[in-house]
Amino acid sequence: MTASIRPAVGAPHARIWGVGGYRPVRVVPNSELIERIDSSDEWIQSRSGIKTRRWANDEETVAEMSIAAAGKALAHAGISADQVGCVIVSTVTHLKQTPAIATEIAYRLGAGGGRAAAFDVSAACAGFCYGLTLANDLIRGGSAEYVLVIGVERLSDLTNPDDRGTAFIFGDGAGAVVVGPSDVPGIGPVVWGSDGSNSEAIEQTESWEELRDNAEATFPTLRMEGQKVFRWAVWEMAKVCKEALDAAGVAVGELDAFIPHQANMRITDAMIKALQLPAEVPVARDIAESGNTSAASIPLAMERMLETGEAPSGGTALVMGFGAGLVYAGQVITLP
């Protein structure tokens, strides 16, 4: 006799209920970097739009920044940590292969009474959108009532200060959102994917095996083929944005905010043009003060737009992440 398995029962829909961020104390202006890379403040701003970035100190670890951001997100959502059934952390700068940093974060927060499911996601700058997609599916599938999604990076640990192509780009920080049940759709269908043919466009300079086996190997840093990434992002990501809008049944003119990954101001401007985004739709430009914080960039930019009033609570936003892999993901969301 075949047993009858009772199916899981989830919420009809999910949405973001709270957002929080943590920015390291130290502010690093372009002037601190230009001598080592034979550059200028004007050149850096013209190429990237970046004026400053934040770099973490020894106490501002991946875990500590995540816990600070998560605490703010939980408070904004109005729920307690013990209501969280799963913690998803997107990062490429937790420099320990195992265990996942999500388990430490979940335990220290008291998520799920200390028993919440917890795991890391490695999807670079698209990682927040990947985590958001998983959270939406977990809640609708009945695997958790509330999910905490954290994007966190200490990219200063993997930045070569002498590399003219990357030394000025990256910053540190953490952003978190609480995703929970909703009676109406709050997270649209995801449009995501990867392009492994361009996996070398952004990569770690040395593998951990090379560092272990080669006495002359240097500690890994990030390298990037900037022009290749720029062309790919401008050409391909505008199409993904349009597909995400179509999938959600939302017209570009109905958006209350556009929050792309904060990779480069010129990429953002090119996507705005390709989307024919109306001038009155506010666009996240957190990169100017925060640099490229990879998985943390979208939630950090979201928090800033809500705090400054640039974007309205309950408004409709398009989020889009893309990065090393190359990987990408975009969806339309309701802002918390």
C-alpha atoms as one frame of an Amber mdcrd trajectory, in Angstrom:
protein
   0.000   0.000   0.000   1.364   3.407  -1.013   1.274   6.009   1.731  -0.428
   9.319   1.069   1.928  12.227   1.714   0.369  15.347   3.128   1.508  18.375
   1.072   3.021  21.487   2.605   0.687  24.474   2.720   2.156  27.926   2.285
   0.994  31.511   2.029  -0.756  32.621  -1.172   1.879  35.298  -1.730   4.939
  36.894  -0.114   6.395  40.384   0.206   9.181  42.319   1.920   8.034  43.583
   5.322  11.195  45.249   6.580  14.625  46.413   5.446  17.775  47.370   7.320
  21.378  48.182   6.537  24.780  48.556   8.120  27.517  50.791   6.730  31.029
  50.620   8.221  32.259  53.627  10.171  35.305  54.366   8.024  34.652  56.551
   4.990  37.321  56.252   2.270  37.359  59.134  -0.247  38.906  58.826  -3.674
  41.793  60.987  -2.514  43.089  58.106  -0.359  43.406  55.811  -3.365  44.557
  57.905  -6.303  48.307  57.964  -5.640  48.745  54.186  -5.675  46.798  53.805
  -8.929  48.116  56.963 -10.621  44.618  58.377 -10.998  42.473  61.331  -9.928
  39.194  61.976  -8.181  37.785  63.349 -11.422  38.764  60.234 -13.397  37.229
  57.859 -10.826  33.977  59.807 -10.690  33.742  60.037 -14.488  34.329  56.295
 -14.881  32.160  55.022 -12.037  30.264  57.786 -10.263  31.969  56.852  -6.983
  33.042  59.605  -4.572  33.538  57.561  -1.403  33.157  54.027  -0.133  33.038
  52.387   3.321  35.702  49.937   4.470  35.207  47.743   7.507  37.524  47.641
  10.511  38.572  44.468  12.323  35.454  44.467  14.496  33.080  44.964  11.541
  33.104  41.355  10.430  30.710  39.732   7.969  28.749  38.335  10.921  28.671
  41.572  12.951  27.551  43.707  10.005  24.885  41.136   9.106  23.506  41.005
  12.642  23.302  44.805  12.813  21.467  45.029   9.468  19.171  42.127  10.358
  18.215  43.728  13.661  17.077  46.858  11.871  15.120  44.821   9.295  13.337
  42.824  12.013  12.444  46.020  13.879  11.145  47.613  10.669   9.040  44.522
   9.940   7.708  44.440  13.486   8.482  40.776  14.057  10.758  38.939  16.475
  13.703  36.763  15.485  12.013  33.619  16.777   9.373  33.999  14.038  12.065
  33.589  11.350  12.135  30.079   9.921  15.078  30.483   7.563  18.131  32.733
   7.203  19.720  33.140   3.766  23.045  34.988   3.534  24.473  36.033   0.179
  28.195  36.736   0.314  31.447  35.989  -1.486  33.653  37.416   1.275  33.060
  34.991   4.154  36.554  33.559   3.801  35.830  30.199   5.389  34.662  27.379
   3.177  32.569  25.802   5.915  30.441  26.199   7.966  28.162  28.724   6.332
  28.197  32.080   8.125  24.377  32.012   8.030  24.322  29.426  10.835  26.276
  31.689  13.204  24.109  34.672  12.302  20.887  32.725  12.794  22.039  31.396
  16.172  23.189  34.770  17.474  19.952  36.424  16.375  17.884  33.664  17.965
  16.182  32.986  14.640  13.502  30.357  14.986  14.326  30.017  18.657  17.861
  29.028  17.657  16.690  26.326  15.238  16.037  28.206  11.978  17.286  26.736
   8.722  20.326  28.692   7.536  22.566  28.632   4.480  24.806  30.815   2.328
  24.349  31.718  -1.336  27.290  32.469  -3.641  25.858  34.521  -6.479  28.014
  37.650  -6.165  26.231  40.895  -7.017  23.027  39.069  -7.988  22.975  37.239
  -4.673  20.396  39.419  -2.950  17.882  38.882  -5.761  18.659  35.149  -5.709
  17.991  35.065  -1.969  14.798  37.071  -2.376  13.568  34.574  -4.976  14.307
  31.630  -2.707  12.555  33.346   0.217   9.452  33.964  -1.894   9.337  30.299
  -2.928   9.985  29.018   0.617   7.096  31.036   2.029   4.670  30.164  -0.738
   5.744  26.530  -0.539   5.120  26.341   3.195   8.738  25.781   4.274   8.891
  28.956   6.400   6.573  31.724   7.493   9.251  34.433   7.581  12.644  34.415
   5.885  15.550  36.742   6.608  17.603  37.547   3.492  20.983  39.199   4.047
  23.457  40.534   1.480  26.838  41.242   3.077  30.362  41.878   1.838  33.824
  42.851   3.078  35.215  43.391  -0.396  38.113  45.431   0.992  39.590  42.044
   2.019  39.767  41.013  -1.651  40.699  44.363  -3.193  44.150  44.971  -4.643
  44.955  48.621  -3.818  47.402  48.750  -6.736  44.984  47.505  -9.401  43.903
  50.567 -11.365  40.849  48.755 -12.707  39.325  47.708  -9.379  40.986  49.482
  -6.433  38.427  52.300  -6.385  35.285  50.227  -7.026  34.524  48.058  -4.040
  33.089  48.806  -0.616  31.853  46.977   2.455  28.464  46.757   4.148  25.381
  44.671   4.842  21.721  44.922   3.907  18.863  42.718   5.078  15.167  42.239
   4.417  12.430  40.292   6.171  10.190  38.432   3.724   6.854  37.141   4.944
   3.330  36.108   3.951   0.980  38.409   2.070  -2.585  38.269   0.805  -1.558
  40.007  -2.432   1.517  39.566  -4.650   4.499  41.533  -3.353   7.336  39.820
  -5.233   6.958  39.359  -8.965   8.221  36.460 -11.084  11.991  36.349 -11.235
  13.922  36.558 -14.487  17.286  35.014 -13.724  20.084  33.057 -15.303  23.789
  32.797 -15.940  26.349  33.191 -18.712  29.249  30.916 -17.872  30.950  31.733
 -21.179  31.988  34.996 -19.503  32.951  33.504 -16.141  36.480  34.883 -16.409
  35.271  38.485 -16.700  35.156  38.816 -12.887  37.132  36.341 -10.847  39.462
  35.655  -7.955  43.106  35.965  -9.034  44.284  32.811  -7.234  42.401  29.703
  -6.219  42.658  28.472  -2.637  44.498  25.406  -3.981  47.132  27.624  -5.617
  47.542  29.526  -2.392  47.991  26.227  -0.528  50.330  24.528  -3.008  52.419
  27.396  -4.385  54.752  29.134  -1.955  54.984  32.112  -4.308  51.231  32.599
  -4.651  49.853  35.835  -3.230  46.619  36.168  -1.271  43.718  36.223  -3.764
  42.133  39.483  -4.856  39.452  40.315  -7.399  40.196  41.042 -11.031  37.734
  42.299 -13.592  37.628  42.896 -17.335  35.804  46.175 -16.931  34.936  46.875
 -20.546  33.612  43.340 -21.124  31.423  43.535 -18.023  30.223  47.014 -18.977
  29.182  45.967 -22.488  27.507  42.781 -21.231  25.595  44.576 -18.492  24.397
  47.422 -20.700  23.283  45.154 -23.529  21.903  42.143 -21.638  20.567  43.554
 -18.357  18.238  46.097 -19.964  16.565  43.147 -21.709  16.252  41.289 -18.402
  14.681  44.379 -16.802  12.088  44.515 -19.566  11.358  40.807 -19.179  10.895
  41.213 -15.413   8.445  44.075 -15.964   6.524  42.034 -18.539   6.444  38.987
 -16.259   4.980  41.093 -13.445   2.511  42.834 -15.761   3.873  46.231 -14.740
   4.554  49.067 -17.194   7.774  51.038 -16.779   5.743  54.184 -16.138   4.031
  52.497 -13.176   7.269  52.144 -11.224   7.864  54.171  -8.076  11.576  53.326
  -8.022  14.321  51.575  -9.974  16.912  49.921  -7.712  19.613  48.218  -9.781
  22.784  46.703  -8.362  25.162  49.564  -7.669  27.935  48.494 -10.023  28.684
  51.626 -11.994  26.756  54.866 -12.511  27.336  54.697 -16.257  25.767  51.230
 -16.431  22.759  52.525 -14.493  22.399  55.487 -16.851  22.594  53.204 -19.893
  19.858  50.937 -18.498  17.654  53.954 -17.778  17.996  55.010 -21.401  17.348
  51.514 -22.763  14.256  51.118 -20.552  13.001  54.582 -21.503  12.419  55.128
 -17.803  10.331  58.270 -17.200  12.320  61.105 -15.632  10.005  61.225 -12.628
  10.865  57.633 -11.550  13.585  57.860  -8.857  16.703  55.754  -9.401  19.051
  54.408  -6.727  22.496  56.021  -6.862  23.895  54.805  -3.560  27.130  53.888
  -5.338  28.299  57.493  -5.103  28.801  57.212  -1.334  29.024  53.440  -0.804
  30.900  52.081  -3.811  30.047  48.652  -5.200  29.045  46.487  -2.221  28.048
  43.468  -4.340  25.281  41.444  -2.637  24.643  44.255  -0.134  24.109  47.004
  -2.704  20.384  46.593  -3.462  19.105  46.387   0.137  21.418  49.236   1.187
  20.144  51.386  -1.679  16.550  50.397  -0.874  16.947  51.422   2.753  18.445
  54.786   1.777  15.690  55.572  -0.751  13.003  54.812   1.833  14.734  56.768
   4.606  15.242  59.857   2.428  11.734  59.702   0.984  12.989  59.208  -2.573
  10.839  56.073  -2.796   7.499  55.517  -1.035   6.737  52.731   1.395   4.325
  50.372  -0.369   5.492  51.589  -3.771   6.413  49.415  -6.742  10.098  48.960
  -7.539  12.173  47.077 -10.081  15.291  45.443  -8.597  18.060  43.976 -10.730
  21.329  42.319  -9.738  24.187  41.099 -11.927  27.782  40.073 -11.366  30.496
  37.425 -11.308  29.584  34.187 -12.960  28.217  35.954 -14.882  24.872  35.719
 -13.084  21.806  37.911 -13.011  18.314  38.199 -11.538  15.555  40.792 -11.615
  12.038  41.120 -10.288   9.351  43.677  -9.486   8.637  44.101  -5.770   6.457
  46.052  -3.367   8.632  48.189  -1.116   8.296  47.649   2.657
